């Protein structure tokens, strides 16, 4: 971009401006990275071509920014999810440093303009053919790791357990019967049924085998004793109603953590299994699971150092029953051994995890689509 540069002496000169960061961290920290342009003013004798320096301003280099990203892990993460729409987030649970933040499909930054044009045209064609917008499915213009709030499904169940403890409706040793259906007013509720009948399960077994009926029952108990705010406060303690701290998202980071007024109780209990009126980003879920592991909620960050200034880790204690938190951790350690993640070969790692499957919609473009989670 050429623009006129007014100098302190007579006249003006043209300046070829530096390239500006278009997206991501390069855009977020553009002023720091670019530094300040310098200039010189030289008087040239037209007869002798002798040059005289009249004035100058030295250029100031931009700051160097060092990221927390591990390039090798980032590449492996992207290659793992690249065939599909998805996201991969890996954080240091103790510090909140993000080691990988991959989203797919993606695009090359130098092709940003062409990518935007192509997808705007695609959306117009879809609207003309189907009478509505397709949304973000397939588009590379959304960072699914931190800018795409999704239905979390069963990865939310540990939070429901901690909320039930806070609300006084959880006995970890109590065994709740599951024949595959949650019953409402004596009738089986067909929506969000269990994959199969689990029999009688306690907290440990319900988390290990992801029993919907168990957590729907806990959530319904919270509703019956007017303790739904306990669910909201527990989620807030794990960062579900605030930004994660990621520098790359700016003002675009979003979430939906609450309840719609007037919901039928039968539909409301689906919230307890992450299938109701709750939307979270993968970055939020990764942050919450870091808190499940350590008892402290870290502030996520991608920048390790700006110049010679080191980024100081930030965290706060979560408001959760320590004994129940220990029980949740123990159950999540069994998920990859004997539970819903046993078939993925994770037994060779020392890992605690939770699987989740979330139905996106029963009609329209999202009909039949599902989100698969592993936290």
ZADREN-441343 format. One record per residue (C-alpha): residue number from 1; x, y negated, z. Coordinates in Angstrom, 1 decimal, m for minus. Example, Ala and Ser with C-alpha at 12.3 -4.5 7.8 and 13.67 -1.06 7.14 Angstrom:
<sites>
{1, {12.3, 4.5, 7.8}}
{2, {13.7, 1.1, 7.1}}
</sites>
This chain:
<sites>
{1, {0.0, 0.0, 0.0}}
{2, {1.5, m3.3, m1.0}}
{3, {0.7, m6.3, 1.1}}
{4, {2.1, m9.8, 1.4}}
{5, {4.5, m10.3, 4.3}}
{6, {4.7, m13.8, 5.6}}
{7, {8.2, m14.7, 6.6}}
{8, {9.3, m17.4, 9.0}}
{9, {10.9, m19.4, 6.1}}
{10, {9.4, m20.7, 2.9}}
{11, {7.6, m18.3, 0.6}}
{12, {6.4, m14.7, 0.8}}
{13, {7.6, m11.3, m0.1}}
{14, {5.9, m7.9, m0.9}}
{15, {6.3, m4.9, 1.4}}
{16, {5.8, m1.3, 0.6}}
{17, {4.1, 0.0, 3.7}}
{18, {4.9, 3.4, 5.3}}
{19, {2.6, 6.4, 4.9}}
{20, {m0.2, 6.6, 7.5}}
{21, {m1.2, 9.7, 9.3}}
{22, {m4.6, 10.8, 8.0}}
{23, {m5.7, 13.4, 10.5}}
{24, {m4.9, 15.3, 13.7}}
{25, {m2.0, 14.2, 15.9}}
{26, {m0.4, 12.2, 13.1}}
{27, {m3.5, 10.0, 12.9}}
{28, {m3.9, 9.9, 16.7}}
{29, {m0.3, 8.8, 17.3}}
{30, {0.2, 6.9, 14.1}}
{31, {1.3, 3.6, 15.7}}
{32, {3.9, 5.4, 17.9}}
{33, {5.2, 7.5, 15.0}}
{34, {5.6, 4.8, 12.4}}
{35, {7.5, 2.3, 14.5}}
{36, {7.9, m1.3, 13.2}}
{37, {9.1, m2.2, 9.7}}
{38, {12.1, m4.5, 9.5}}
{39, {12.9, m7.1, 6.8}}
{40, {15.7, m9.3, 5.5}}
{41, {15.5, m12.7, 3.7}}
{42, {18.3, m13.3, 1.2}}
{43, {18.9, m16.5, m0.9}}
{44, {20.5, m15.8, m4.3}}
{45, {22.4, m18.4, m6.2}}
{46, {21.0, m18.2, m9.8}}
{47, {24.3, m19.3, m11.3}}
{48, {26.8, m17.2, m9.3}}
{49, {24.4, m14.5, m8.1}}
{50, {26.0, m15.0, m4.7}}
{51, {23.7, m13.9, m1.8}}
{52, {23.3, m15.5, 1.5}}
{53, {21.5, m13.9, 4.4}}
{54, {19.0, m16.4, 5.8}}
{55, {17.0, m14.3, 8.3}}
{56, {16.5, m10.7, 9.3}}
{57, {14.4, m8.5, 11.7}}
{58, {15.8, m5.0, 12.4}}
{59, {13.4, m2.1, 12.0}}
{60, {12.4, m0.2, 15.1}}
{61, {12.2, 3.5, 14.7}}
{62, {9.0, 5.3, 15.7}}
{63, {9.0, 7.6, 18.7}}
{64, {9.6, 11.3, 18.4}}
{65, {6.7, 13.5, 19.6}}
{66, {7.4, 17.0, 20.7}}
{67, {4.4, 19.4, 20.8}}
{68, {3.6, 22.2, 23.1}}
{69, {2.7, 24.4, 20.1}}
{70, {4.8, 27.6, 19.6}}
{71, {5.2, 27.6, 15.8}}
{72, {5.6, 31.4, 15.6}}
{73, {2.5, 32.1, 17.7}}
{74, {0.5, 29.4, 15.8}}
{75, {1.4, 31.0, 12.4}}
{76, {0.4, 34.5, 13.7}}
{77, {m2.8, 33.1, 15.1}}
{78, {m3.8, 31.5, 11.8}}
{79, {m2.9, 34.6, 9.8}}
{80, {m5.1, 36.7, 12.2}}
{81, {m8.2, 34.7, 11.7}}
{82, {m7.6, 33.3, 8.2}}
{83, {m9.9, 35.8, 6.4}}
{84, {m12.9, 34.5, 8.4}}
{85, {m14.4, 31.4, 9.9}}
{86, {m13.1, 31.2, 13.4}}
{87, {m10.7, 29.7, 15.9}}
{88, {m7.8, 30.9, 18.1}}
{89, {m6.8, 29.0, 21.2}}
{90, {m3.9, 30.0, 23.5}}
{91, {m3.1, 27.9, 26.6}}
{92, {m0.6, 28.2, 29.5}}
{93, {m3.1, 28.7, 32.3}}
{94, {m0.8, 27.0, 34.9}}
{95, {0.0, 23.8, 33.0}}
{96, {m2.7, 23.4, 30.3}}
{97, {m0.1, 23.3, 27.5}}
{98, {m1.6, 24.6, 24.3}}
{99, {0.6, 27.1, 22.6}}
{100, {m1.6, 27.8, 19.6}}
{101, {m4.7, 26.0, 18.2}}
{102, {m5.7, 27.6, 14.9}}
{103, {m8.8, 27.0, 12.9}}
{104, {m10.0, 28.7, 9.7}}
{105, {m10.7, 27.9, 7.0}}
{106, {m8.2, 25.1, 6.8}}
{107, {m6.6, 22.8, 4.2}}
{108, {m3.3, 21.2, 3.3}}
{109, {m3.2, 17.5, 4.5}}
{110, {m2.0, 16.3, 1.1}}
{111, {m5.2, 17.8, m0.4}}
{112, {m7.5, 16.0, 2.1}}
{113, {m9.2, 13.8, m0.5}}
{114, {m9.9, 16.6, m2.9}}
{115, {m11.2, 18.8, m0.1}}
{116, {m13.6, 16.1, 1.1}}
{117, {m14.9, 15.6, m2.5}}
{118, {m15.3, 19.3, m3.1}}
{119, {m17.3, 19.9, 0.1}}
{120, {m19.5, 16.8, m0.3}}
{121, {m20.5, 18.1, m3.7}}
{122, {m21.1, 21.6, m2.4}}
{123, {m23.4, 20.2, 0.3}}
{124, {m25.4, 18.3, m2.2}}
{125, {m25.8, 21.3, m4.5}}
{126, {m26.9, 23.4, m1.5}}
{127, {m29.5, 20.8, m0.5}}
{128, {m30.8, 20.6, m4.0}}
{129, {m31.1, 24.4, m4.2}}
{130, {m32.4, 25.2, m0.7}}
{131, {m34.0, 22.0, 0.5}}
{132, {m31.7, 21.4, 3.4}}
{133, {m28.0, 21.1, 4.4}}
{134, {m26.1, 24.3, 5.1}}
{135, {m24.2, 22.7, 8.0}}
{136, {m20.5, 23.4, 8.6}}
{137, {m20.4, 27.1, 7.6}}
{138, {m17.5, 27.6, 5.3}}
{139, {m16.2, 24.0, 5.4}}
{140, {m12.5, 23.5, 6.2}}
{141, {m13.2, 19.9, 7.4}}
{142, {m14.0, 20.9, 11.0}}
{143, {m11.5, 22.0, 13.6}}
{144, {m13.5, 25.0, 15.0}}
{145, {m11.1, 25.3, 18.0}}
{146, {m12.1, 22.0, 19.6}}
{147, {m14.7, 20.1, 17.4}}
{148, {m17.3, 22.9, 16.9}}
{149, {m19.5, 23.6, 19.9}}
{150, {m21.0, 27.1, 19.6}}
{151, {m23.3, 29.5, 21.5}}
{152, {m20.8, 31.3, 23.9}}
{153, {m22.7, 34.5, 24.5}}
{154, {m21.5, 36.9, 27.2}}
{155, {m18.2, 35.1, 27.9}}
{156, {m20.4, 32.8, 30.0}}
{157, {m21.4, 35.7, 32.4}}
{158, {m18.5, 35.1, 34.9}}
{159, {m19.7, 31.6, 35.4}}
{160, {m23.3, 32.8, 35.9}}
{161, {m22.0, 35.1, 38.6}}
{162, {m20.2, 32.3, 40.4}}
{163, {m23.3, 30.1, 40.1}}
{164, {m25.4, 32.8, 41.6}}
{165, {m23.1, 33.0, 44.6}}
{166, {m23.2, 29.2, 45.0}}
{167, {m27.0, 29.4, 44.8}}
{168, {m27.2, 32.2, 47.4}}
{169, {m28.8, 34.8, 45.2}}
{170, {m25.8, 37.1, 44.6}}
{171, {m24.9, 40.2, 46.6}}
{172, {m21.9, 41.7, 44.6}}
{173, {m22.6, 45.2, 46.0}}
{174, {m26.3, 45.2, 45.1}}
{175, {m27.2, 47.5, 42.2}}
{176, {m29.7, 46.2, 39.7}}
{177, {m31.6, 48.6, 37.4}}
{178, {m31.2, 48.2, 33.7}}
{179, {m33.2, 50.2, 31.2}}
{180, {m32.2, 47.9, 28.3}}
{181, {m34.9, 45.2, 28.9}}
{182, {m35.4, 42.2, 31.1}}
{183, {m39.0, 42.3, 32.3}}
{184, {m41.1, 39.1, 32.4}}
{185, {m44.6, 39.3, 34.1}}
{186, {m44.3, 43.1, 33.8}}
{187, {m43.6, 43.2, 30.1}}
{188, {m40.2, 43.9, 28.5}}
{189, {m38.6, 40.8, 27.0}}
{190, {m37.4, 41.9, 23.5}}
{191, {m35.1, 38.9, 23.0}}
{192, {m31.5, 39.4, 24.1}}
{193, {m32.0, 42.9, 25.2}}
{194, {m29.0, 45.1, 26.3}}
{195, {m27.2, 47.1, 23.8}}
{196, {m28.3, 50.2, 25.8}}
{197, {m29.6, 51.2, 29.2}}
{198, {m26.8, 50.7, 31.8}}
{199, {m28.7, 52.3, 34.7}}
{200, {m28.0, 50.8, 38.1}}
{201, {m25.0, 48.4, 38.0}}
{202, {m23.4, 46.1, 40.6}}
{203, {m21.4, 42.9, 39.7}}
{204, {m18.3, 44.8, 38.8}}
{205, {m20.1, 47.2, 36.4}}
{206, {m22.3, 44.4, 34.9}}
{207, {m19.2, 42.4, 33.9}}
{208, {m17.3, 45.5, 32.8}}
{209, {m20.1, 46.7, 30.5}}
{210, {m21.7, 43.2, 29.8}}
{211, {m25.2, 44.0, 31.1}}
{212, {m27.6, 41.3, 30.0}}
{213, {m30.4, 42.5, 32.4}}
{214, {m28.1, 42.0, 35.4}}
{215, {m27.3, 38.4, 34.6}}
{216, {m30.7, 37.5, 33.3}}
{217, {m32.0, 38.7, 36.7}}
{218, {m29.5, 36.5, 38.6}}
{219, {m30.4, 33.5, 36.5}}
{220, {m34.1, 34.2, 37.1}}
{221, {m33.5, 34.3, 40.8}}
{222, {m31.8, 30.9, 40.6}}
{223, {m34.9, 29.6, 38.8}}
{224, {m37.3, 31.0, 41.4}}
{225, {m35.5, 29.4, 44.4}}
{226, {m35.0, 26.1, 42.6}}
{227, {m31.2, 26.5, 42.4}}
{228, {m30.7, 25.9, 38.7}}
{229, {m28.5, 22.9, 39.6}}
{230, {m26.0, 25.4, 41.1}}
{231, {m25.5, 26.7, 37.5}}
{232, {m24.9, 23.3, 36.2}}
{233, {m22.5, 22.3, 39.0}}
{234, {m20.5, 25.5, 38.5}}
{235, {m20.2, 24.9, 34.8}}
{236, {m19.1, 21.3, 35.5}}
{237, {m16.5, 22.6, 37.9}}
{238, {m15.1, 24.6, 35.1}}
{239, {m15.0, 21.6, 32.7}}
{240, {m18.1, 22.3, 30.7}}
{241, {m19.4, 18.7, 30.8}}
{242, {m16.2, 16.8, 30.0}}
{243, {m13.4, 16.6, 27.5}}
{244, {m10.7, 19.1, 27.7}}
{245, {m7.9, 16.5, 27.4}}
{246, {m6.8, 17.6, 23.9}}
{247, {m5.3, 14.5, 22.2}}
{248, {m6.2, 15.7, 18.7}}
{249, {m10.0, 15.5, 19.1}}
{250, {m10.4, 11.8, 19.9}}
{251, {m14.1, 11.0, 20.3}}
{252, {m15.3, 14.0, 18.3}}
{253, {m15.1, 16.7, 21.0}}
{254, {m18.7, 17.8, 21.9}}
{255, {m20.6, 20.1, 24.1}}
{256, {m24.1, 20.8, 25.3}}
{257, {m24.4, 21.8, 28.9}}
{258, {m27.9, 21.5, 30.4}}
{259, {m31.5, 22.6, 30.0}}
{260, {m34.4, 21.5, 27.8}}
{261, {m37.4, 20.3, 29.8}}
{262, {m40.4, 22.5, 29.5}}
{263, {m38.6, 25.7, 28.5}}
{264, {m40.6, 28.9, 29.2}}
{265, {m39.0, 30.9, 32.0}}
{266, {m38.6, 33.9, 29.7}}
{267, {m36.5, 31.9, 27.3}}
{268, {m34.7, 30.0, 30.1}}
{269, {m33.1, 33.2, 31.5}}
{270, {m31.3, 33.6, 28.2}}
{271, {m29.1, 30.8, 29.4}}
{272, {m27.6, 33.0, 32.0}}
{273, {m26.1, 35.3, 29.3}}
{274, {m24.8, 32.3, 27.2}}
{275, {m27.7, 32.6, 24.7}}
{276, {m29.8, 29.7, 25.8}}
{277, {m29.4, 25.9, 25.6}}
{278, {m25.6, 26.0, 26.1}}
{279, {m23.0, 25.1, 23.4}}
{280, {m19.2, 25.2, 24.1}}
{281, {m16.0, 24.9, 22.1}}
{282, {m13.4, 27.6, 22.1}}
{283, {m11.0, 25.1, 23.7}}
{284, {m13.5, 24.6, 26.6}}
{285, {m13.8, 28.4, 27.0}}
{286, {m10.0, 28.9, 27.0}}
{287, {m9.7, 26.1, 29.6}}
{288, {m12.4, 27.7, 31.8}}
{289, {m10.7, 31.1, 31.7}}
{290, {m7.4, 29.5, 32.7}}
{291, {m9.3, 28.3, 35.7}}
{292, {m10.8, 31.7, 36.4}}
{293, {m7.2, 33.1, 36.4}}
{294, {m5.6, 30.4, 38.6}}
{295, {m8.4, 28.8, 40.6}}
{296, {m7.4, 25.4, 39.1}}
{297, {m8.8, 23.7, 36.0}}
{298, {m6.0, 22.4, 33.9}}
{299, {m6.1, 19.4, 31.6}}
{300, {m5.3, 20.7, 28.1}}
{301, {m2.6, 18.9, 26.2}}
{302, {m0.8, 19.3, 22.9}}
{303, {2.0, 16.7, 23.5}}
{304, {4.9, 17.9, 25.6}}
{305, {7.1, 14.8, 25.2}}
{306, {6.9, 11.3, 23.6}}
{307, {10.4, 10.0, 23.2}}
{308, {12.1, 10.7, 26.5}}
{309, {8.8, 10.7, 28.5}}
{310, {7.6, 14.1, 29.6}}
{311, {3.9, 14.9, 29.8}}
{312, {3.0, 15.7, 33.4}}
{313, {0.6, 18.6, 33.8}}
{314, {m2.7, 17.8, 35.5}}
{315, {m5.2, 20.1, 37.2}}
{316, {m7.8, 20.2, 39.9}}
{317, {m9.3, 23.0, 42.1}}
{318, {m12.5, 24.7, 41.0}}
{319, {m15.5, 24.8, 43.3}}
{320, {m16.1, 28.5, 43.5}}
{321, {m16.3, 31.2, 46.2}}
{322, {m12.8, 32.6, 46.4}}
{323, {m14.0, 36.1, 47.3}}
{324, {m16.4, 36.2, 44.4}}
{325, {m13.7, 34.8, 42.1}}
{326, {m11.4, 37.7, 43.1}}
{327, {m14.2, 40.2, 42.3}}
{328, {m14.8, 38.6, 38.9}}
{329, {m11.1, 38.8, 38.1}}
{330, {m11.0, 42.5, 39.1}}
{331, {m13.9, 43.3, 36.9}}
{332, {m12.5, 41.4, 33.9}}
{333, {m9.3, 43.5, 34.2}}
{334, {m11.4, 46.6, 33.6}}
{335, {m13.1, 45.2, 30.5}}
{336, {m10.1, 46.2, 28.2}}
{337, {m9.6, 49.5, 29.9}}
{338, {m13.1, 51.1, 30.3}}
{339, {m15.4, 48.2, 29.3}}
{340, {m16.7, 46.5, 26.1}}
{341, {m13.1, 45.7, 24.9}}
{342, {m11.7, 49.2, 25.4}}
{343, {m11.7, 50.0, 21.6}}
{344, {m9.4, 47.1, 20.7}}
{345, {m6.2, 48.7, 22.1}}
{346, {m5.6, 46.0, 24.7}}
{347, {m4.7, 48.5, 27.4}}
{348, {m1.0, 48.1, 26.6}}
{349, {m1.2, 44.6, 28.0}}
{350, {m1.7, 43.3, 31.5}}
{351, {m4.9, 41.4, 30.6}}
{352, {m8.2, 40.4, 32.0}}
{353, {m10.8, 39.5, 29.3}}
{354, {m14.5, 39.3, 28.4}}
{355, {m16.2, 40.0, 25.1}}
{356, {m19.2, 38.1, 23.8}}
{357, {m21.7, 38.3, 20.9}}
{358, {m24.0, 35.4, 20.3}}
{359, {m26.9, 35.3, 17.9}}
{360, {m26.8, 32.0, 16.0}}
{361, {m30.4, 31.9, 14.6}}
{362, {m33.5, 33.9, 13.7}}
{363, {m34.4, 31.8, 10.6}}
{364, {m32.8, 29.5, 8.0}}
{365, {m29.2, 29.5, 6.9}}
{366, {m28.0, 31.0, 10.2}}
{367, {m30.5, 33.9, 10.2}}
{368, {m28.6, 37.1, 11.1}}
{369, {m25.3, 35.4, 11.8}}
{370, {m23.4, 36.1, 15.0}}
{371, {m20.5, 34.6, 16.8}}
{372, {m17.9, 37.1, 18.2}}
{373, {m15.9, 36.0, 21.2}}
{374, {m12.9, 37.4, 23.1}}
{375, {m11.9, 35.2, 26.1}}
</sites>
